[in-house]
Every structure is written in structure tokens, then in C-alpha cells.
Amino acid sequence: MPVPPPPGGLTGTVAGEVCQGLIATAAMGLLLWSGTWVLVRGRMGWRDILPAAVFTTVGLTGLGMASRLLFSASIVEKERNYGEIGVDFTFLSQLIGIGVFFAGRSTVGSW
């Protein structure tokens, strides 16, 4: 029995995957931009918040791409070397990376 194609028009091709990634990145940027504006209760202008949102979006997108390429192999390798705690090392490194970009966001925003 053949497998039916996925319901969305964006998946299944390289161009579709790229489009889906660009849409997700744009949505994340808008969420970070508007979320920051809400968190500062509108006391800063939209243009003042934009550099921090762009920095965080680019950083988290890069981290996500690196994770997609390296995450599975890292989990397997660390589990083989260190046991079950090795998997936690991989997740911890991911969380540290996310924290670096959110801390850097504050620095870029104040700069």
C-alpha cells in the first residue's frame, strides 16, 4: 500500500522545506519582537526593540540548524561514552546555547 503524500503543500521537497524554514523564522522574529514590546509595556519604541529581536532570531535559527545536524549524533555518542547522563549533557548544552542568545539579546538591546 503506497504512503499518501503529506497534507501540506510545503513539505516533501527541498524548496518546500526552505519555505517552511523561512516562514518559521519570520514568525519567530515577529513573536520575539512583539513579545519584547509587551514585556516592556510599550515604554520602548518598535525600532528600539528590533536589533535585539533580530539578534535573537538569527542566533536561535543558527542554533536550531546546528542542532538538526549534530543533535542526534551527539546524543548517541555521549550516551555510549557516559551512559544515561550523557544524554543530559547534550540537552544541557542546548539549554546553555539558548541562554547565551537570550543574555546576548539584552546586551544588544541596550547597546
Legacy VTK file of the C-alpha trace (Angstrom):
# vtk DataFile Version 3.0
C-alpha trace
ASCII
DATASET POLYDATA
POINTS 111 float
0.000 0.000 0.000
1.603 3.349 -1.023
2.132 6.058 1.529
-0.050 9.115 0.833
1.708 12.465 0.427
1.720 14.802 3.405
-1.287 17.120 3.635
0.680 20.366 3.472
1.930 21.797 0.225
5.236 22.927 1.732
6.633 19.587 2.842
8.206 16.887 0.772
10.503 18.996 -1.421
13.678 20.927 -0.743
12.082 24.199 -1.832
9.126 23.475 0.424
11.387 22.801 3.391
13.263 26.060 2.756
9.966 27.984 2.521
8.743 26.380 5.715
12.004 27.332 7.465
11.765 30.933 6.270
8.151 31.198 7.399
9.026 29.740 10.811
11.982 32.119 11.173
9.859 35.134 10.260
7.165 34.044 12.711
9.767 33.625 15.463
11.170 37.081 14.733
7.725 38.661 14.907
6.968 36.802 18.128
10.215 37.931 19.742
9.733 41.497 18.516
6.147 41.829 19.718
6.807 39.807 22.876
9.575 42.176 23.901
7.321 45.148 23.290
4.664 43.594 25.522
7.212 42.781 28.232
8.457 46.382 28.375
4.807 47.524 28.344
5.272 49.745 25.315
7.814 52.006 27.008
10.296 51.400 24.186
9.605 52.015 20.541
9.374 49.269 17.954
12.610 50.407 16.284
14.480 50.296 19.582
13.477 46.674 20.116
14.233 45.473 16.573
18.026 44.830 16.927
17.526 42.569 19.931
14.772 40.634 18.165
16.866 40.211 15.008
19.915 39.073 17.035
17.877 36.504 18.923
16.100 35.262 15.799
19.340 34.794 13.868
21.051 33.166 16.844
18.253 30.741 17.635
17.825 29.878 13.953
21.529 29.082 13.699
21.378 27.051 16.890
18.391 25.152 15.548
20.146 24.382 12.277
23.274 23.195 14.092
21.139 21.085 16.404
19.342 19.496 13.493
22.671 18.457 12.003
24.513 17.454 15.181
21.956 16.674 17.903
21.198 13.013 17.130
24.827 12.021 16.700
25.774 13.868 19.876
23.097 12.098 21.904
24.204 8.684 20.666
27.899 9.401 21.198
27.501 10.818 24.685
25.165 8.001 25.714
27.760 5.500 24.530
30.586 7.279 26.383
28.863 8.373 29.606
25.677 6.332 29.858
22.278 7.860 30.513
23.733 11.047 31.985
25.434 11.736 28.639
22.049 12.450 27.060
21.507 15.097 29.725
24.843 16.657 28.789
23.582 17.158 25.249
20.319 18.730 26.405
22.188 20.915 28.879
24.487 22.215 26.144
21.391 23.095 24.079
19.875 24.998 27.001
23.152 26.842 27.606
23.174 27.902 23.948
19.632 29.225 24.239
20.581 31.105 27.395
23.571 32.682 25.670
21.353 34.134 22.961
18.781 35.452 25.410
21.516 37.053 27.536
23.141 38.453 24.396
19.758 39.822 23.401
19.796 42.070 26.455
23.279 43.274 25.631
22.426 44.018 22.011
19.171 45.679 23.051
20.892 48.018 25.497
23.718 48.772 23.064
LINES 1 112
111 0 1 2 3 4 5 6 7 8 9 10 11 12 13 14 15 16 17 18 19 20 21 22 23 24 25 26 27 28 29 30 31 32 33 34 35 36 37 38 39 40 41 42 43 44 45 46 47 48 49 50 51 52 53 54 55 56 57 58 59 60 61 62 63 64 65 66 67 68 69 70 71 72 73 74 75 76 77 78 79 80 81 82 83 84 85 86 87 88 89 90 91 92 93 94 95 96 97 98 99 100 101 102 103 104 105 106 107 108 109 110
